[in-house]
Amino acid sequence: MQRRTFVKGLAATSLVAFSSTSLQAKSKRTSISNSNRLSGNEFFLTIDYTTVNITGNTAVATTVNGQIAGPTLVWQEGETVTLHVSNKLKKSSSIHWHGIILPSAMDGVPGISFNGIAPGETFTYTFKVQQHGTYWYHSHSGFQEQTGVYGAIVIKPKRKEPFSYHKEYVIQLSDWSDEKPTTIYKKLKQMSDYYNFSQRTVGTFIDEVKEKGFSKAFSDRSMWNSMRMNDRDISDVTGYTYTYLMNGQNPATQFKVLFKKGEKIRLRLINAAAMTFFDVRIPGLKMTVVAADGNHVKPVKVDELRIGVAETYDVIVQPKKNKAYAIFAQSIERSGYAMGSLTPSSTLLATPPKMDPVPRLTMVDMGMDMGAMNKKEGTGMKCSSGMKMPNKHNMKKYKFQAMEDQKYPITKLPMSRGVQTTMMAMSPKYRLDDPGVGLRHNGRKVLTYADLKNRYSTRRAKKPDREIVLHLTGNMERYMWSINGIKYADAKPLIFHYGERLRITFINDTMMNHPMHLHGMWSDLETGDDNHLVKKHTIIVQPGSKISYRVTVDAKGAWAYHCHLLYHMAGMFRKVVVA
């Protein structure tokens, strides 16, 4: 696999459109930082088939204006934008403006807010821009997002921002496969760990015996086997089929961020991947996080951050030396990476740092109550095999975020513990200060949700009127995903009442991270400080954990609510109706 990754990295990225794409005169087009940016109030976008060569082999992509990633759209807060989207595909398409506050009819989700854009048709989106910051857009039709229909959005603010910088660059991360998405999904349904090449072996057992002794190693292995679980089950799809891209370029071609020594550079980080979480760092430089999901946060300096699928972060870096720095984004399961160079010269490229070891899930990721584990069994992930959980063997304690459950009237929702649900976290905890699997105790300062505080006070925000609890559920053996054990096709819509303040608590009954995205409304993340609730559009729910946020229900209509992992979306999805 290492050789395969190496060979894929050597291939140059190129695109050749089947049919030429031209931009209308009403869109201003400029070339900046090796990526196309379109600015103005009116935009003309064309979704079409394009031949690409990203891995050394040709494949057919679906693209916006013949590009991967699509053009960066630059808007101005307070202005009205009009976007004409033409579909030249042989099937229906769409564009969803991720994280953008707009009328339901403009949200771009087929079957929820409109019918989609039929082949040969053009749909015109128009809405007033009510926010600023870093966002992105993507298709919400089939698997088109995986095959290239995505791009960045930069919204310039009305007022001067509370931080300064000299240059800015979009850093859009994504995952590409020459395999058709339908083929990937079919393989996952047949064997959920098809792309996982980091399984335990006899060799790893021997290494564990050397490290822990035979008794402890055997006990640990027996525990995982009896649960029918794999402690290396981090990502469904890996570098075995994926090539990881930065602004459409593979690690060999390297996207270049140019700087002069001493300049402050703003990087607008966007995770536009279909299935991949990235751990981002720039060895030798601190990153100052100034915005999350487009909203200003109190500045926090870190060495590294994990960016979940669909999240965005704005960071500022200040290179002090005339050297090339690696912008290094390794996939969460460590099967590959996207990379660019922060460099004073386009001819000077950085060398990638050594990748971190393949991470292993622990009892923390199974919803274990570390205190209770010392007293009794049965306080962690409950499995369909009916097994009892182990004692305190192999339990690494972690300092959980001290965050008490707040009491609000809970609206009961239907729950099913059938074939859709083969795991259940028996003692899920808030883990806001947990950097997550593969990042704990790595010697670097890693951003956590507990580090994020809204730059502006939320002290006067209304308290919730009620609470709903949603369980993220799944059956890994059959690759089935659901909410409350009920897949989307069998679920009734969630009813939100216009004008109410709602508290949503997610409990993750699975061993995977899930990026949950509510369309049309902000999610005010609880991090233990009600005076500085963090405004986000996508919330990562860690394995075996719970997390809460508040939503002001201020947008009438029908909205989508789902996990943003593309191959989970068919089941882990709800329609929200606001009336």
ABEGO torsion letter per residue (X at the ends): XAAAAAAAAABBBBBBBABBBBBBAABBBBBBGGBBBBBEABBBBBBBBBBBBAAGBBBBBBBBGGBOBBBBBBBBBGBBBBBBBBBABABBBBBBBBGBBBBAAAAGBBGAABAEBBBGBBBBBBBBBABBEBBBBBBABEAAAAAGBBBBBBBBBABBBABBBABBBBBBBBBBBABBAAAAAAAAAABAAAABAABBBAAAAAAAAAAAEAAAAAAAAAAAAAAGBBAABABABBAAABBBBBGGBBAAAEBBBBBBBGBBBBBBBBBABAABBBBBBBBGBBBBBABBGGBBBBBBBBABBBBBBGBBBBBBBBBABBBBBBBBBBBAAGAEBBBBBBBABAABBBBBBBBBBBBBBBAAAAGBBAAAAAABBGABBBBAAGBBBBBABGBBBBBBBBBBBBBBBBBBBBBBBBAABABBBABBBBBAABAEBGABGAGBBBBBAAABBBABBAAABBBBABBBBBBBBBBAAAGBBBBGGBBAAABBBBBBBBGBBBBBBBBBABABBBBBBBBGBBBBBBAGBAABBBBBABBBBBBGBBBBBBBBBABBEBBBBBBABAAAAAABBBBBBBX
